[in-house]
């Protein structure tokens, strides 16, 4: 049986919908309409049916089409109220998991993995421990969560938590499970400024000498001279290097994600932002270095194939 809180919430929702009904004066105006086009135009421009009728041409619509649209509006209102009722007792932590599965289709694999990790720990456990339902969630609950998390992680991480929660609640409002997004009322933390650490020329030289001849030599050199991120370096293949034009391009990235508790690497054919998709000139020494590496790899491959014959 629904609690008093739940009953009042549903009643408030129903009253709000009832307030958009046609009034006595609307019916009098409709009686004065002489054609289906006039009725359609009146409902489209002067009543709450404007949304459902937005795409129709009132001068061409026939009676059957208009009646179908009006029935659709009634059905959508009823479905909206049903969804609202179903969400009353749903736990906020459970809703986050449901929303994540719904959003999965439009999220990049790496983004989905990141969201799942943050919802499973710490967002979900925090709100599950406090036994808060989706409908009971208030801005103060989110503010308390952010304050507690700020004692454990950086402000930037809490901003990521806020982005996930805000998106999930935005969808709940869109699908009539909530009336408002309480995350809009919360002050998110200020982004902490990034303080880069630079190596001196002497330190760089020592690092290069220590890595000479190892597997890390090439990726570290590329990262150091071109400023490539880890994922961009790992995503480099020979098709990204044009020896004739003397260019090197970022066209794919490799990201490490966690799936079912296991770490795996995924390759994406596009970088994170348009600015990340870039082509840079091959420095003279790098052109020769890459050619030597490519020739060595091709030689190793030929020797491997010959050994198998």
C-alpha positions as CSV (number, residue, x, y, z in Angstrom):
1,X,0.0,0.0,0.0
2,X,1.3,3.4,-0.9
3,X,2.6,5.7,1.8
4,X,1.0,9.0,2.6
5,X,3.9,10.7,1.0
6,X,3.6,8.7,-2.2
7,X,-0.2,9.2,-2.4
8,X,0.2,12.9,-2.0
9,X,2.9,13.0,-4.6
10,X,0.7,11.2,-7.1
11,X,-2.3,13.3,-6.2
12,X,-0.3,16.5,-6.8
13,X,0.8,15.2,-10.2
14,X,-2.7,14.3,-11.2
15,X,-4.0,17.7,-10.1
16,X,-1.3,19.4,-12.2
17,X,-2.4,17.4,-15.2
18,X,-6.1,18.1,-14.4
19,X,-5.3,21.8,-14.4
20,X,-4.4,21.7,-18.1
21,X,-7.9,20.3,-19.0
22,X,-10.2,22.1,-21.4
23,X,-12.3,24.7,-19.6
24,X,-16.0,25.7,-20.2
25,X,-14.9,28.7,-22.3
26,X,-12.8,26.4,-24.5
27,X,-15.8,24.2,-25.2
28,X,-17.9,27.3,-26.1
29,X,-15.2,28.4,-28.5
30,X,-15.0,25.0,-30.1
31,X,-18.7,24.9,-30.6
32,X,-18.3,28.1,-32.7
33,X,-15.8,26.4,-35.0
34,X,-17.3,25.4,-38.3
35,X,-14.7,23.1,-39.8
36,X,-12.2,20.5,-38.7
37,X,-9.4,22.9,-39.6
38,X,-10.8,25.5,-37.3
39,X,-11.0,23.0,-34.4
40,X,-7.5,21.8,-35.1
41,X,-6.1,25.3,-35.2
42,X,-7.9,26.3,-32.0
43,X,-6.6,23.2,-30.1
44,X,-3.1,23.6,-31.5
45,X,-2.7,27.3,-30.7
46,X,-4.8,27.9,-27.6
47,X,-4.8,24.7,-25.5
48,X,-2.5,22.1,-23.8
49,X,-2.9,20.0,-27.0
50,X,-0.4,22.3,-28.7
51,X,2.5,19.8,-28.1
52,X,0.8,16.8,-29.7
53,X,-0.5,18.9,-32.6
54,X,2.7,20.8,-33.2
55,X,3.6,18.8,-36.3
56,X,0.2,18.9,-38.1
57,X,-1.0,21.3,-40.8
58,X,-4.4,22.3,-39.5
59,X,-5.5,23.2,-43.0
60,X,-5.0,19.7,-44.3
61,X,-5.8,17.5,-41.3
62,X,-9.0,15.4,-41.5
63,X,-11.2,14.3,-38.6
64,X,-9.8,10.8,-38.2
65,X,-6.2,12.2,-37.8
66,X,-7.3,14.8,-35.3
67,X,-9.2,12.3,-33.2
68,X,-6.2,10.0,-33.3
69,X,-3.9,12.8,-32.0
70,X,-6.3,13.6,-29.2
71,X,-6.5,10.0,-28.1
72,X,-2.7,9.8,-28.2
73,X,-2.5,12.8,-25.9
74,X,-4.9,11.1,-23.4
75,X,-2.9,7.9,-23.5
76,X,0.4,9.7,-23.0
77,X,-1.0,11.6,-20.0
78,X,-2.2,8.3,-18.5
79,X,1.2,6.6,-19.2
80,X,2.9,9.6,-17.6
81,X,0.9,9.2,-14.4
82,X,1.6,5.5,-14.3
83,X,5.3,6.0,-14.7
84,X,5.2,8.6,-12.0
85,X,3.4,6.1,-9.7
86,X,5.8,3.3,-10.4
87,X,8.8,5.5,-9.5
88,X,7.5,6.4,-6.1
89,X,9.1,3.5,-4.2
90,X,12.1,2.9,-6.5
91,X,15.4,3.2,-4.7
92,X,17.6,5.9,-6.1
93,X,20.6,3.5,-6.4
94,X,18.5,1.1,-8.4
95,X,17.3,3.8,-10.7
96,X,20.8,4.9,-11.4
97,X,21.6,1.4,-12.6
98,X,18.5,1.3,-14.8
99,X,19.3,4.7,-16.3
100,X,22.8,3.6,-17.1
101,X,21.5,0.6,-19.1
102,X,19.1,2.9,-21.0
103,X,21.9,5.3,-21.7
104,X,24.4,2.6,-22.7
105,X,23.4,2.7,-26.4
106,X,24.4,6.4,-26.8
107,X,27.5,6.3,-24.6
108,X,31.0,5.5,-25.8
109,X,32.3,2.3,-24.4
110,X,34.9,4.0,-22.3
111,X,32.4,6.5,-21.0
112,X,29.9,3.8,-20.1
113,X,32.7,1.9,-18.2
114,X,33.6,5.0,-16.3
115,X,30.0,5.8,-15.4
116,X,29.4,2.2,-14.3
117,X,32.5,2.2,-12.1
118,X,31.4,5.5,-10.3
119,X,27.8,4.3,-9.9
120,X,28.8,0.9,-8.5
121,X,31.3,2.7,-6.2
122,X,30.8,5.1,-4.5
123,X,27.6,6.7,-5.7
124,X,25.3,3.7,-5.5
125,X,26.5,2.3,-2.1
126,X,26.3,5.7,-0.5
127,X,22.6,6.3,-1.3
128,X,21.6,2.7,-0.8
129,X,23.0,2.8,2.7
130,X,20.8,5.8,3.4
131,X,17.8,4.0,1.9
132,X,16.7,6.9,-0.2
133,X,14.1,6.4,-3.0
134,X,14.2,8.4,-6.2
135,X,11.2,10.5,-5.1
136,X,12.7,11.1,-1.6
137,X,16.0,12.5,-3.0
138,X,16.5,16.1,-2.2
139,X,19.2,18.7,-3.0
140,X,20.5,18.5,0.6
141,X,21.2,14.8,0.2
142,X,23.3,15.5,-2.8
143,X,25.1,18.3,-1.1
144,X,25.9,16.1,1.8
145,X,27.2,13.4,-0.5
146,X,29.5,15.8,-2.3
147,X,30.8,17.2,1.0
148,X,31.6,13.7,2.2
149,X,33.3,12.8,-1.1
150,X,35.4,15.9,-1.1
151,X,37.2,14.6,2.0
152,X,38.3,11.6,0.0
153,X,38.7,12.6,-3.6
154,X,39.5,15.7,-5.7
155,X,36.9,18.3,-6.7
156,X,37.2,17.2,-10.3
157,X,36.1,13.7,-9.4
158,X,33.1,15.0,-7.5
159,X,32.2,17.1,-10.5
160,X,32.1,13.8,-12.5
161,X,29.8,12.3,-9.8
162,X,27.5,15.4,-10.2
163,X,27.4,15.1,-14.0
164,X,26.3,11.5,-13.8
165,X,23.6,12.2,-11.1
166,X,22.4,15.3,-13.0
167,X,22.0,13.4,-16.3
168,X,20.2,10.5,-14.6
169,X,17.7,12.9,-12.9
170,X,17.3,14.9,-16.1
171,X,16.1,11.7,-17.8
172,X,13.7,11.0,-14.9
173,X,12.1,14.4,-15.4
174,X,11.9,13.9,-19.1
175,X,10.1,10.6,-18.7
176,X,7.7,12.0,-16.0
177,X,9.2,10.0,-13.1
178,X,10.1,13.3,-11.4
179,X,8.7,16.8,-11.5
180,X,12.0,18.6,-11.1
181,X,15.8,17.9,-11.2
182,X,17.0,18.5,-7.7
183,X,20.6,18.4,-8.9
184,X,19.9,21.9,-10.4
185,X,19.7,23.2,-6.9
186,X,23.1,21.9,-5.8
187,X,26.3,23.9,-5.8
188,X,28.8,21.7,-7.5
189,X,32.5,22.0,-6.4
190,X,34.8,24.4,-8.1
191,X,37.2,22.7,-10.5
192,X,40.6,22.4,-9.1
193,X,43.3,24.0,-11.2
194,X,45.7,21.7,-13.0
195,X,49.4,22.3,-12.0
196,X,51.6,20.6,-14.6
197,X,55.0,19.3,-13.6
198,X,57.7,19.8,-16.2
199,X,61.0,17.9,-16.5
200,X,64.1,19.8,-17.1
201,X,66.2,19.2,-20.2
202,X,68.7,17.4,-18.0
203,X,66.0,15.2,-16.5
204,X,64.6,14.4,-19.9
205,X,68.0,13.4,-21.2
206,X,68.6,11.0,-18.3
207,X,65.2,9.4,-18.9
208,X,65.9,8.9,-22.6
209,X,69.3,7.3,-21.7
210,X,67.7,5.0,-19.2
211,X,65.1,3.9,-21.7
212,X,67.4,3.5,-24.7
213,X,67.0,0.1,-26.3
214,X,63.9,-0.8,-24.3
215,X,60.2,-1.2,-25.4
216,X,59.4,2.0,-23.7
217,X,61.9,4.1,-25.7
218,X,59.7,4.8,-28.7
219,X,56.4,5.6,-26.9
220,X,58.2,7.9,-24.4
221,X,60.0,9.7,-27.2
222,X,56.8,10.3,-29.1
223,X,55.0,11.5,-26.0
224,X,57.8,13.8,-25.0
225,X,58.3,15.5,-28.3
226,X,54.7,15.6,-29.6
227,X,52.8,16.0,-26.4
228,X,50.6,12.9,-27.2
229,X,48.5,11.5,-24.4
230,X,49.0,7.9,-23.3
231,X,45.9,6.7,-25.3
232,X,47.1,8.5,-28.4
233,X,50.5,7.0,-28.3
234,X,49.1,3.5,-27.8
235,X,46.7,4.1,-30.7
236,X,49.5,4.9,-33.2
237,X,49.8,2.5,-36.1
238,X,51.8,2.8,-39.3
239,X,48.9,4.2,-41.2
240,X,49.1,7.3,-39.0
241,X,52.5,8.1,-40.4
242,X,52.9,9.5,-43.9
243,X,56.6,9.3,-44.8
244,X,56.0,11.0,-48.2
245,X,54.3,14.0,-46.8
246,X,56.3,13.9,-43.6
247,X,53.4,13.9,-41.2
248,X,52.1,12.0,-38.1
249,X,48.4,12.0,-37.3
250,X,46.2,11.2,-34.3
251,X,43.4,9.2,-35.7
252,X,42.7,6.6,-33.0
253,X,43.1,6.1,-29.2
254,X,43.4,3.1,-26.9
255,X,41.7,3.3,-23.6
256,X,41.9,0.9,-20.6
257,X,38.4,0.1,-19.2
258,X,37.0,-2.3,-16.6
259,X,34.4,-4.8,-17.7
260,X,32.9,-7.2,-15.2
261,X,35.8,-6.6,-12.9
262,X,38.5,-7.2,-15.5
263,X,40.6,-4.6,-17.2
264,X,40.7,-4.6,-21.0
265,X,41.9,-2.2,-23.7
266,X,39.6,-0.9,-26.4
267,X,40.6,0.9,-29.6
268,X,38.5,3.8,-30.8
269,X,38.8,5.2,-34.3
270,X,38.2,8.8,-33.2
271,X,39.8,10.9,-30.5
272,X,38.0,12.5,-27.6
273,X,37.4,15.9,-29.2
274,X,37.8,17.5,-32.6
275,X,40.9,19.4,-31.4
276,X,42.4,16.0,-30.5
277,X,42.2,14.9,-34.2
278,X,45.4,16.5,-35.5
279,X,48.2,16.1,-38.0
280,X,51.7,17.3,-37.1
281,X,55.0,17.4,-39.1
282,X,57.5,14.7,-38.7
283,X,60.7,16.1,-37.2
284,X,63.7,15.1,-39.3
285,X,65.3,12.9,-36.8
286,X,61.9,11.2,-36.0
287,X,61.3,10.4,-39.7
288,X,64.6,8.5,-39.8
289,X,63.9,6.9,-36.4
290,X,60.4,5.7,-37.5
291,X,61.7,4.3,-40.7
292,X,64.4,2.3,-38.9
293,X,61.8,0.9,-36.5
294,X,59.4,0.1,-39.4
295,X,62.2,-1.7,-41.3
296,X,63.2,-3.6,-38.2
297,X,59.6,-4.7,-37.6
298,X,59.2,-5.8,-41.2
299,X,62.5,-7.8,-41.1
300,X,61.4,-9.5,-37.9
301,X,58.0,-10.4,-39.5
302,X,59.7,-11.9,-42.5
303,X,62.1,-14.0,-40.4
304,X,59.1,-15.2,-38.3
305,X,57.2,-16.2,-41.4
306,X,60.2,-18.0,-42.8
307,X,60.7,-19.9,-39.6
308,X,57.2,-21.3,-39.8
309,X,57.7,-22.6,-43.4
